[in-house]
Amino acid sequence: MSEPWAVPATWQWVKAGDVAEVIGGGTPSTADPANFGGTVPWVTPADMSSHKGKSISGGARTLSNAGLLASGARWLPAGTVLFSSRAPIGYCAIAARPLTTNQGFKSFVPTPELSSDYLLHWLRSARSIAEELASGTTFLELSGAKAAQLPIPLAPASEQERIVAALEPLLDGLDAGSAELIAGVRRLAQYRQSLLKSAVEGELTAEWRAQNPPHETGAELLARILRERRTRWEALQLQRFKRAGKRPPAGWQSDYVQPTEPVATGLPHLPVNWVWASLDQLLVSMRSGTAVTSGRQPTGHPVLKSSAVRQGSIDFNALNYLDSEQSTRDDNYLELGDLFITRLSGSLEYVGCCAVVRELPAARVQYPDRIFCGKAVLPDRCLTEQIAICFQAPLVRSLIETAAKSTAGHKRISLSDLPRLPIALPPASEMTAIIELVEAAVSASFETDLSVQASLRLAAAQRQNILRAAFSGQLVPQDPADEPASELLARIRAERARQPAASKARRPRTAKGTA
């Protein structure tokens, strides 16, 4: 068999099927409630997604005895190492008691010569090897036959115990440090949300506001914006009449459609001189971009990926490219001050992300149909930046998440979901102060976030280095008195040869249903 790397002379690379029995699971029909709620512990990959620790006693649901018989699942003895074989591959835990699993596992019942703890740590480190053996189009899945082919570096039994004893304190220390770092990331996210909420509701600039009375209130600013919005519409209409060679008909100004008001319920109280406005009132246009196919092969027509826009930022290196034959529109190119809002993503977290184009890349770049582009009535960066801040704050985020719909595995919002979104509009002078305070605080928090992420990557790399050392014989010294792995393997084979071939009863097929 292929040996991934060199191991000590007393070790031996073996196949998982040589030292463990590989057992799958099953699910009874979910259409029959009688199959569930009994005394049979049952584990699914969903249970493992949030599971901590190395052992597990059961999952969120249990099976009845009838459900077990109808499922095709088998009892697994305590000490079995559960290994999720699809969606995703690689969740691991040791059965703390006899239990069963659904079909999303290929579990390993080790022989006495193989430590369950040793096998657990090896399988956790061998996820990439398992994925290479897996197959599938919709998602990768590791079959029972392929699971039995997984390579295992079999160390002498006594050395297995020494490795586990040395390995676990090191991994526990790394896990504790990583958990603290992850908690720090969550605290940073909570801090940013609190900061943005206080910015949108006026608390952030309360002291500044007391010392700087406005020359123009938010209500007056909104009235000025609405006048300018109508003036620009009228100018555009006159241009269209002129291009068509027509005289404006009587009463043509009455065709102007008033922008929608902001949502009226659930809005927090704003400070004096502030006012709620709708996104529709503050923008002269909102449209999606280039609705054409694109690829990664560079051409002369770059277009932003939808993933390029995240809350408050745009990555101009995240590009796809249009074919040279595909038509382009001049109004689909990025312009300074454009307000971008993502409309489609695989995750709810990334739907409705908002950012302002503060600078232009060297090449002319278009935006795709997965991004909405809005242009503010007033050509003032402060207005679009204030909108972007509101989009990141909890109020608008909750409205976007409520409006988002699932389609073909994606979350999306429609253009019709946006006009009534509420934007807190302070006086222009205070808007500037808010933007400066938010940018400074958010920038500092993101710098800390980047540092934490770098530390997490370092911890993950250190974990892999420790595991590699453990399973290449470098973590603990070898003892010449240990029985070599070759003799363990010979004993296992001899024991299996002595056992008569048991006739296995045909198990019922797994009933159709969703685990």
GIWOJO-V133417 format. One record per pair of residues at least 6 apart in sequence whose C-alpha atoms are under 8 Angstrom apart, sorted by the first residue. I is the first residue (numbers start at 1). J is the second residue. If there is no record, write none. Layout:
i = <I | I>
j = <J | J>
This chain:
i = <1 | 1 | 1 | 2 | 3 | 3 | 5 | 6 | 7 | 7 | 7 | 7 | 8 | 8 | 10 | 10 | 10 | 10 | 10 | 10 | 11 | 11 | 11 | 11 | 11 | 11 | 11 | 12 | 12 | 12 | 12 | 12 | 13 | 13 | 13 | 13 | 14 | 14 | 14 | 14 | 15 | 15 | 15 | 15 | 15 | 16 | 16 | 16 | 16 | 16 | 16 | 17 | 17 | 17 | 17 | 18 | 18 | 18 | 18 | 19 | 19 | 19 | 19 | 19 | 19 | 20 | 20 | 20 | 20 | 21 | 21 | 21 | 21 | 21 | 22 | 22 | 22 | 22 | 22 | 22 | 22 | 23 | 23 | 23 | 23 | 23 | 23 | 24 | 24 | 24 | 24 | 24 | 24 | 24 | 24 | 24 | 24 | 25 | 25 | 25 | 25 | 25 | 25 | 25 | 25 | 25 | 25 | 25 | 26 | 26 | 26 | 26 | 26 | 26 | 26 | 26 | 26 | 27 | 27 | 27 | 27 | 27 | 27 | 27 | 27 | 27 | 27 | 27 | 27 | 27 | 28 | 28 | 28 | 28 | 28 | 28 | 28 | 28 | 28 | 28 | 29 | 29 | 29 | 29 | 29 | 29 | 29 | 29 | 30 | 30 | 30 | 30 | 31 | 34 | 34 | 34 | 35 | 35 | 35 | 35 | 35 | 35 | 35 | 36 | 36 | 36 | 36 | 36 | 37 | 37 | 37 | 37 | 38 | 38 | 38 | 38 | 39 | 39 | 39 | 39 | 40 | 40 | 40 | 40 | 40 | 40 | 40 | 41 | 41 | 41 | 41 | 41 | 41 | 41 | 41 | 41 | 42 | 42 | 42 | 42 | 42 | 42 | 42 | 42 | 42 | 42 | 43 | 43 | 43 | 43 | 43 | 43 | 43 | 43 | 44 | 44 | 44 | 44 | 44 | 44 | 45 | 45 | 45 | 45 | 45 | 45 | 47 | 47 | 48 | 48 | 49 | 53 | 54 | 54 | 54 | 54 | 55 | 55 | 55 | 55 | 56 | 56 | 56 | 56 | 57 | 57 | 57 | 57 | 58 | 68 | 69 | 70 | 70 | 70 | 70 | 71 | 71 | 71 | 71 | 72 | 72 | 72 | 72 | 73 | 73 | 73 | 73 | 73 | 74 | 74 | 75 | 75 | 75 | 76 | 76 | 76 | 76 | 76 | 77 | 77 | 77 | 77 | 77 | 78 | 78 | 78 | 78 | 78 | 78 | 79 | 79 | 79 | 79 | 79 | 79 | 79 | 80 | 80 | 80 | 80 | 80 | 80 | 80 | 81 | 81 | 81 | 81 | 81 | 81 | 81 | 81 | 81 | 81 | 81 | 82 | 82 | 82 | 82 | 82 | 82 | 82 | 82 | 82 | 83 | 83 | 83 | 83 | 83 | 83 | 83 | 83 | 83 | 83 | 84 | 84 | 84 | 84 | 84 | 84 | 84 | 85 | 85 | 85 | 85 | 85 | 85 | 86 | 86 | 86 | 86 | 86 | 86 | 87 | 87 | 87 | 87 | 88 | 89 | 89 | 89 | 89 | 89 | 89 | 90 | 90 | 90 | 90 | 91 | 92 | 92 | 92 | 93 | 94 | 94 | 94 | 102 | 106 | 106 | 106 | 106 | 110 | 111 | 113 | 113 | 113 | 114 | 114 | 114 | 115 | 115 | 115 | 117 | 118 | 118 | 118 | 118 | 121 | 122 | 122 | 122 | 125 | 125 | 129 | 130 | 130 | 130 | 131 | 131 | 131 | 133 | 133 | 133 | 133 | 134 | 134 | 134 | 134 | 134 | 135 | 135 | 153 | 153 | 154 | 155 | 155 | 156 | 156 | 156 | 156 | 156 | 157 | 157 | 157 | 158 | 159 | 159 | 159 | 159 | 162 | 163 | 163 | 163 | 166 | 166 | 167 | 167 | 167 | 167 | 171 | 174 | 174 | 178 | 178 | 181 | 181 | 181 | 184 | 185 | 185 | 188 | 188 | 192 | 192 | 193 | 193 | 193 | 195 | 195 | 196 | 196 | 196 | 196 | 196 | 196 | 197 | 197 | 197 | 198 | 199 | 199 | 199 | 200 | 200 | 200 | 200 | 201 | 201 | 201 | 201 | 201 | 202 | 202 | 204 | 205 | 205 | 205 | 208 | 208 | 209 | 214 | 214 | 214 | 215 | 216 | 216 | 217 | 217 | 217 | 217 | 217 | 218 | 218 | 218 | 218 | 218 | 218 | 218 | 219 | 219 | 219 | 219 | 221 | 221 | 222 | 222 | 225 | 225 | 225 | 225 | 226 | 226 | 228 | 228 | 229 | 229 | 229 | 229 | 230 | 233 | 234 | 238 | 241 | 241 | 259 | 259 | 260 | 260 | 260 | 260 | 260 | 261 | 261 | 261 | 261 | 261 | 262 | 262 | 262 | 262 | 262 | 262 | 262 | 262 | 262 | 263 | 263 | 263 | 263 | 270 | 273 | 273 | 274 | 274 | 274 | 274 | 275 | 275 | 275 | 276 | 276 | 276 | 276 | 277 | 277 | 277 | 277 | 278 | 278 | 278 | 278 | 278 | 279 | 279 | 279 | 279 | 279 | 279 | 279 | 280 | 280 | 280 | 281 | 282 | 282 | 283 | 283 | 283 | 283 | 284 | 284 | 284 | 284 | 285 | 285 | 285 | 285 | 286 | 286 | 286 | 286 | 286 | 287 | 287 | 287 | 287 | 288 | 288 | 288 | 288 | 288 | 288 | 289 | 289 | 289 | 289 | 289 | 289 | 289 | 289 | 289 | 290 | 290 | 290 | 290 | 290 | 290 | 290 | 291 | 291 | 292 | 292 | 292 | 293 | 294 | 294 | 294 | 294 | 294 | 295 | 295 | 295 | 295 | 296 | 296 | 296 | 297 | 297 | 298 | 298 | 299 | 299 | 299 | 299 | 300 | 300 | 300 | 301 | 301 | 301 | 301 | 301 | 301 | 301 | 302 | 302 | 302 | 302 | 302 | 302 | 302 | 303 | 303 | 303 | 303 | 303 | 303 | 303 | 303 | 304 | 304 | 304 | 304 | 304 | 304 | 304 | 304 | 305 | 305 | 305 | 305 | 305 | 306 | 306 | 306 | 306 | 306 | 306 | 307 | 307 | 308 | 308 | 308 | 308 | 308 | 308 | 309 | 309 | 309 | 309 | 309 | 309 | 309 | 310 | 310 | 310 | 310 | 311 | 311 | 311 | 311 | 312 | 312 | 312 | 312 | 312 | 312 | 312 | 313 | 313 | 313 | 314 | 314 | 314 | 316 | 332 | 332 | 333 | 333 | 333 | 333 | 334 | 334 | 334 | 334 | 334 | 334 | 335 | 335 | 336 | 336 | 336 | 336 | 337 | 337 | 337 | 337 | 337 | 337 | 337 | 337 | 337 | 338 | 338 | 338 | 338 | 338 | 338 | 338 | 339 | 339 | 339 | 339 | 339 | 339 | 339 | 339 | 339 | 339 | 340 | 340 | 340 | 340 | 340 | 340 | 340 | 340 | 340 | 341 | 341 | 341 | 341 | 341 | 341 | 341 | 342 | 342 | 342 | 342 | 342 | 342 | 342 | 342 | 343 | 343 | 343 | 343 | 343 | 343 | 343 | 343 | 344 | 344 | 344 | 344 | 344 | 344 | 344 | 344 | 345 | 345 | 345 | 345 | 346 | 346 | 346 | 347 | 347 | 348 | 348 | 348 | 351 | 351 | 351 | 351 | 351 | 351 | 352 | 352 | 352 | 352 | 353 | 353 | 354 | 354 | 354 | 355 | 355 | 356 | 356 | 356 | 372 | 376 | 376 | 382 | 382 | 382 | 382 | 383 | 385 | 386 | 386 | 386 | 386 | 386 | 387 | 390 | 390 | 390 | 391 | 396 | 396 | 399 | 400 | 400 | 403 | 403 | 404 | 404 | 404 | 405 | 405 | 405 | 406 | 425 | 466 | 469 | 470>
j = <13 | 14 | 15 | 151 | 13 | 151 | 472 | 472 | 153 | 471 | 472 | 473 | 472 | 473 | 155 | 156 | 483 | 484 | 485 | 486 | 153 | 154 | 155 | 156 | 484 | 485 | 486 | 153 | 154 | 155 | 485 | 486 | 151 | 152 | 153 | 154 | 151 | 152 | 153 | 154 | 148 | 149 | 150 | 151 | 152 | 147 | 148 | 149 | 150 | 151 | 152 | 147 | 148 | 149 | 150 | 148 | 489 | 492 | 493 | 110 | 111 | 113 | 114 | 489 | 492 | 108 | 109 | 110 | 111 | 107 | 108 | 109 | 110 | 111 | 106 | 107 | 108 | 109 | 144 | 147 | 148 | 74 | 106 | 107 | 108 | 109 | 144 | 73 | 74 | 101 | 102 | 103 | 104 | 105 | 106 | 107 | 144 | 71 | 72 | 73 | 74 | 100 | 101 | 102 | 103 | 104 | 105 | 106 | 71 | 72 | 73 | 74 | 101 | 102 | 103 | 104 | 510 | 67 | 70 | 71 | 72 | 73 | 102 | 103 | 510 | 511 | 512 | 513 | 514 | 515 | 35 | 67 | 68 | 70 | 71 | 72 | 510 | 511 | 512 | 513 | 35 | 67 | 70 | 71 | 511 | 512 | 513 | 514 | 512 | 513 | 514 | 515 | 513 | 64 | 66 | 67 | 63 | 64 | 65 | 66 | 67 | 68 | 70 | 61 | 62 | 63 | 64 | 67 | 61 | 62 | 63 | 64 | 62 | 63 | 64 | 65 | 62 | 63 | 64 | 65 | 62 | 63 | 64 | 65 | 68 | 99 | 100 | 57 | 58 | 59 | 61 | 62 | 63 | 98 | 99 | 100 | 58 | 59 | 60 | 61 | 62 | 63 | 99 | 100 | 101 | 102 | 58 | 59 | 60 | 61 | 99 | 100 | 101 | 102 | 59 | 101 | 102 | 104 | 105 | 515 | 84 | 87 | 88 | 91 | 104 | 105 | 59 | 60 | 91 | 92 | 91 | 93 | 92 | 93 | 94 | 120 | 93 | 94 | 95 | 96 | 93 | 94 | 95 | 96 | 95 | 96 | 97 | 99 | 99 | 74 | 508 | 508 | 509 | 510 | 511 | 508 | 509 | 510 | 511 | 507 | 508 | 509 | 510 | 100 | 101 | 102 | 103 | 510 | 100 | 101 | 98 | 99 | 100 | 95 | 98 | 99 | 100 | 109 | 95 | 97 | 98 | 99 | 109 | 94 | 95 | 96 | 97 | 98 | 99 | 94 | 95 | 96 | 97 | 109 | 110 | 116 | 94 | 95 | 107 | 108 | 109 | 110 | 116 | 92 | 93 | 94 | 95 | 107 | 108 | 109 | 110 | 116 | 119 | 120 | 91 | 92 | 93 | 94 | 95 | 105 | 106 | 107 | 108 | 89 | 90 | 91 | 92 | 93 | 105 | 106 | 107 | 108 | 123 | 90 | 91 | 92 | 104 | 105 | 106 | 107 | 104 | 105 | 106 | 141 | 142 | 143 | 104 | 105 | 139 | 140 | 141 | 142 | 104 | 139 | 140 | 141 | 140 | 127 | 130 | 131 | 140 | 141 | 142 | 123 | 124 | 127 | 130 | 124 | 120 | 123 | 124 | 120 | 116 | 117 | 120 | 515 | 142 | 143 | 144 | 147 | 116 | 492 | 157 | 488 | 492 | 154 | 157 | 160 | 157 | 160 | 161 | 164 | 160 | 161 | 163 | 164 | 467 | 152 | 467 | 471 | 464 | 467 | 150 | 142 | 147 | 150 | 140 | 141 | 142 | 142 | 146 | 147 | 150 | 140 | 141 | 142 | 143 | 146 | 141 | 142 | 471 | 472 | 485 | 484 | 485 | 482 | 483 | 484 | 485 | 488 | 482 | 483 | 485 | 482 | 476 | 478 | 479 | 482 | 476 | 470 | 475 | 476 | 475 | 476 | 466 | 467 | 470 | 475 | 463 | 459 | 463 | 456 | 459 | 452 | 455 | 456 | 452 | 449 | 452 | 445 | 449 | 442 | 445 | 392 | 393 | 394 | 204 | 438 | 389 | 390 | 392 | 393 | 394 | 438 | 393 | 394 | 395 | 204 | 205 | 434 | 438 | 389 | 390 | 393 | 424 | 268 | 269 | 270 | 271 | 424 | 270 | 271 | 434 | 430 | 433 | 434 | 430 | 433 | 430 | 427 | 429 | 430 | 427 | 427 | 428 | 273 | 274 | 426 | 427 | 428 | 273 | 274 | 275 | 425 | 426 | 427 | 428 | 273 | 274 | 275 | 425 | 427 | 428 | 277 | 425 | 281 | 282 | 377 | 378 | 281 | 282 | 377 | 378 | 281 | 283 | 284 | 377 | 256 | 256 | 253 | 248 | 247 | 248 | 280 | 281 | 278 | 280 | 281 | 419 | 420 | 277 | 278 | 280 | 281 | 420 | 276 | 277 | 278 | 279 | 419 | 420 | 421 | 422 | 423 | 278 | 420 | 421 | 422 | 424 | 426 | 427 | 424 | 425 | 426 | 427 | 424 | 425 | 426 | 422 | 423 | 424 | 425 | 422 | 423 | 424 | 425 | 419 | 420 | 421 | 422 | 423 | 387 | 418 | 419 | 420 | 421 | 422 | 423 | 418 | 419 | 420 | 419 | 376 | 377 | 374 | 375 | 376 | 377 | 374 | 375 | 376 | 377 | 373 | 374 | 375 | 376 | 372 | 373 | 374 | 375 | 415 | 372 | 373 | 374 | 415 | 368 | 369 | 370 | 371 | 372 | 373 | 332 | 366 | 367 | 368 | 369 | 370 | 371 | 372 | 373 | 328 | 329 | 332 | 366 | 367 | 368 | 369 | 368 | 369 | 322 | 326 | 368 | 322 | 303 | 320 | 321 | 322 | 323 | 320 | 321 | 322 | 323 | 319 | 320 | 321 | 320 | 321 | 320 | 321 | 321 | 322 | 323 | 324 | 321 | 322 | 324 | 321 | 322 | 323 | 324 | 364 | 365 | 366 | 319 | 320 | 321 | 322 | 364 | 365 | 366 | 319 | 320 | 321 | 322 | 365 | 366 | 367 | 368 | 316 | 318 | 319 | 320 | 365 | 366 | 367 | 368 | 318 | 319 | 320 | 367 | 368 | 342 | 344 | 345 | 368 | 370 | 371 | 318 | 345 | 314 | 315 | 316 | 317 | 318 | 319 | 315 | 340 | 341 | 342 | 353 | 354 | 355 | 350 | 353 | 354 | 355 | 353 | 354 | 355 | 392 | 353 | 354 | 355 | 356 | 388 | 389 | 392 | 354 | 355 | 356 | 355 | 356 | 357 | 361 | 366 | 367 | 364 | 365 | 366 | 367 | 357 | 360 | 364 | 365 | 366 | 367 | 357 | 360 | 357 | 358 | 359 | 360 | 356 | 357 | 358 | 375 | 376 | 379 | 380 | 381 | 384 | 356 | 357 | 373 | 374 | 375 | 376 | 384 | 354 | 355 | 356 | 357 | 373 | 374 | 375 | 376 | 384 | 388 | 353 | 354 | 355 | 356 | 357 | 371 | 372 | 373 | 374 | 352 | 353 | 354 | 355 | 371 | 372 | 373 | 350 | 351 | 352 | 353 | 354 | 370 | 371 | 372 | 351 | 352 | 370 | 371 | 372 | 412 | 413 | 414 | 350 | 351 | 370 | 371 | 410 | 411 | 412 | 413 | 351 | 410 | 411 | 412 | 409 | 410 | 411 | 410 | 411 | 401 | 404 | 411 | 400 | 401 | 404 | 411 | 412 | 413 | 391 | 397 | 400 | 413 | 391 | 392 | 388 | 391 | 392 | 385 | 388 | 384 | 385 | 388 | 415 | 383 | 384 | 428 | 431 | 432 | 435 | 431 | 435 | 423 | 424 | 425 | 431 | 435 | 423 | 396 | 423 | 424 | 397 | 421 | 422 | 421 | 413 | 417 | 413 | 417 | 411 | 412 | 413 | 411 | 412 | 413 | 412 | 431 | 475 | 475 | 476>
